[in-house]
C-alpha cells in the first residue's frame, strides 16, 4: 500500500485496501494530481506539468531552484526535439525559450550552466550521431528521472514519505547481499527476486499486475 500511494497508483491502492480490509493513510483522490503531473512529464508536456505543480503548491519550484531548472531544461529539450525532427526546421522557439527562461538562471550555479550548454549542443549536432552525454538528454529516461524528482517534492510538501518502505527494503536487501559476498559467504551467483531494481528499488510500472489499471500505467514515448 505504501508503495502504491507514494508512486501514484490510486486504482491499485484502492483495490488493495478493499481486498486487505485496511484504511489508506491518505485520501486516494489526492494521488490523482501527482499521477496527472507524472503523465504530463512522461508525455513531454512540461509546461502543463509546471502549471499543475504551481496550482498544487506555488512554493515548491520557488524553493527548489534545482528542480525548477531541471523542468525548464527538460522543456527546452522537448522544444529542441520538435525543432530538429524535420529538416530545415525553425529553431527560434528553442532559442527564445533558452534565452528567456534558462539563461538568467544558469550563472547562479555551475551545474546549471553546464546543463544548459549541453542542451544547446543538441541544436548543433545531428540527432542520429550524438555523443552519449547528449544522446542521454533525448532518452525517455530523462523524463522518468525528472518525474521521480517532482513526485518526491510533491510528497514532501504534503508531509508524506518520499520513498516507499518497500524501496528501502529492496535497498537493504541489496546492501546485505553485497556485504555477504564481501565476507565470502556461500551464496548463489545470482539471487533473482523477480524485481526490476531502479533508482528507487522495485519499479512496479514494469509489473504486469498493474496493466489495465487506469492511470496506474503510463507510457513514456
C-alpha positions in Angstrom: 0.0 0.0 0.0 2.8 2.4 0.9 4.5 1.9 -2.4 1.2 2.3 -4.4 0.4 5.6 -2.7 4.0 7.0 -3.0 4.4 6.0 -6.6 1.0 7.2 -7.6 -1.2 4.2 -8.4 -4.6 5.2 -6.9 -6.7 2.4 -8.6 -4.3 -0.3 -7.5 -4.1 1.2 -3.9 -7.9 1.3 -3.7 -8.3 -2.3 -4.8 -5.5 -3.4 -2.4 -7.2 -1.5 0.5 -10.5 -3.1 -0.2 -9.2 -6.6 -0.5 -7.0 -6.3 2.6 -9.8 -4.5 4.5 -7.5 -1.7 5.6 -7.9 2.1 5.6 -5.4 4.0 3.5 -3.3 6.6 5.4 -4.3 9.3 2.9 -7.2 10.3 0.7 -6.6 8.3 -2.5 -8.2 11.1 -4.6 -5.3 13.3 -3.7 -2.9 11.0 -5.6 -4.6 11.8 -8.9 -2.9 15.2 -9.1 0.5 13.6 -8.9 -0.5 11.0 -11.4 -1.5 13.6 -13.9 1.7 15.6 -13.4 3.7 12.5 -13.8 1.9 11.6 -17.0 2.4 15.1 -18.4 6.1 14.8 -17.9 6.2 11.3 -19.4 4.4 12.7 -22.5 6.8 15.6 -22.8 4.2 18.3 -21.9 6.4 20.0 -19.4 4.6 23.4 -19.5 1.4 21.7 -18.3 3.3 19.9 -15.6 4.8 23.1 -14.3 1.4 24.8 -14.3 -0.1 21.9 -12.4 2.7 21.9 -9.8 2.2 25.6 -9.2 -1.5 25.1 -8.8 -0.9 22.5 -6.1 1.8 24.4 -4.3 3.4 27.5 -5.8 6.2 27.4 -3.3 7.7 24.1 -4.5 9.5 25.4 -7.5 10.3 28.8 -5.9 12.1 27.0 -3.0 13.7 24.3 -5.1 15.8 26.0 -7.8 17.4 22.8 -8.9 14.1 21.0 -9.6 12.8 24.1 -11.4 15.8 24.3 -13.6 15.5 20.5 -14.3 12.0 21.0 -15.5 12.9 24.0 -17.6 15.8 22.2 -19.2 13.6 19.3 -20.0 11.1 21.7 -21.6 14.0 23.1 -23.7 15.0 19.6 -24.7 11.4 18.8 -25.8 11.4 22.1 -27.9 14.7 21.1 -29.5 13.3 17.6 -30.1 10.4 19.2 -32.0 12.6 21.7 -33.8 15.1 19.1 -35.1 12.5 16.5 -36.0 12.3 17.8 -39.6 15.0 19.2 -41.9 15.4 23.0 -42.0 13.1 23.4 -39.1 12.8 26.7 -37.3 14.8 26.7 -34.1 13.7 30.1 -33.0 11.2 28.8 -30.3 14.0 26.8 -28.6 16.5 29.7 -28.7 13.9 32.1 -27.4 12.9 29.8 -24.6 16.5 29.2 -23.6 17.3 32.9 -23.6 14.2 33.9 -21.6 13.9 31.1 -19.0 17.3 29.3 -18.6 20.0 31.8 -19.5 19.2 34.1 -16.5 19.3 31.2 -14.1 22.5 29.5 -15.5 25.1 31.9 -13.9 23.7 31.2 -10.4 25.0 27.6 -10.4 27.9 26.0 -12.4 25.9 22.8 -12.9 23.0 24.9 -14.4 25.4 26.4 -16.9 26.9 23.1 -17.9 23.4 21.6 -18.3 22.3 24.5 -20.4 25.3 24.3 -22.7 24.9 20.6 -23.1 21.2 21.0 -24.1 22.0 23.8 -26.6 24.5 21.5 -28.2 21.6 19.4 -29.4 21.0 22.2 -31.9 24.5 21.8 -33.4 24.9 18.1 -33.8 22.7 15.7 -35.9 20.4 13.8 -33.6 21.4 10.4 -35.2 25.1 11.0 -34.3 25.2 12.3 -30.8 27.8 11.6 -28.1 26.5 9.6 -25.2 26.1 12.6 -22.8 23.9 14.4 -25.5 22.0 11.3 -26.5 21.0 10.8 -22.9 19.1 14.1 -23.0 16.8 12.7 -25.6 16.4 9.3 -23.9 12.9 8.8 -22.2 14.8 8.0 -19.0 15.4 11.7 -18.5 11.6 12.3 -18.4 11.3 9.5 -15.9 14.1 10.9 -13.7 12.6 14.4 -13.6 9.1 12.9 -12.9 10.6 11.0 -10.0 12.1 14.2 -8.5 8.8 16.0 -8.9 6.9 13.2 -7.3 9.2 13.2 -4.3 9.0 17.0 -4.0 5.2 16.9 -4.0 5.1 14.1 -1.5 7.5 16.0 0.8 5.3 19.1 0.5 2.3 17.0 1.6 4.2 15.6 4.6 4.4 12.1 3.0 7.3 9.7 2.7 9.3 10.5 -0.4 10.4 6.9 -0.8 8.2 3.9 -0.1 9.2 1.4 2.6 9.3 -1.3 0.0 12.1 0.6 -1.8 14.1 0.9 1.4 13.7 -2.9 2.0 15.0 -3.6 -1.5 18.0 -1.4 -0.9 18.6 -3.1 2.5 18.4 -6.5 0.8 20.9 -5.4 -1.9 23.3 -4.0 0.7 23.1 -7.2 2.8 23.9 -9.3 -0.3 26.9 -7.1 -1.1 28.2 -7.4 2.5 27.7 -11.2 2.5 29.7 -11.6 -0.7 32.4 -9.4 0.6 32.6 -11.7 3.6 32.9 -14.7 1.2 29.6 -16.2 2.4 28.3 -19.2 0.4 25.7 -17.6 -1.9 24.4 -18.5 -5.4 26.0 -16.5 -8.2 22.6 -14.8 -8.8 19.7 -14.3 -6.4 16.7 -13.3 -8.5 13.8 -11.9 -6.6 11.7 -11.2 -9.7 12.1 -7.5 -9.1 13.4 -4.8 -11.5 15.6 -2.6 -9.4 15.9 1.1 -10.4 17.0 4.1 -8.5 14.1 3.7 -6.1 14.3 -0.1 -6.0 11.3 -2.0 -7.4 9.6 -0.2 -10.2 6.1 -1.6 -10.4 5.5 0.2 -13.7 7.0 -2.9 -15.1 4.7 -5.2 -13.2 2.0 -6.7 -15.5 -0.3 -6.8 -12.4 -0.8 -3.1 -12.9 -1.6 -3.3 -16.6 -5.0 -2.1 -17.3 -5.2 -0.2 -14.0 -6.4 3.1 -15.5 -4.0 5.8 -14.5 -1.6 3.3 -12.9 0.2 2.6 -16.2 1.8 5.4 -18.2 3.6 5.2 -21.4 6.8 7.2 -21.9 7.2 7.9 -25.6 
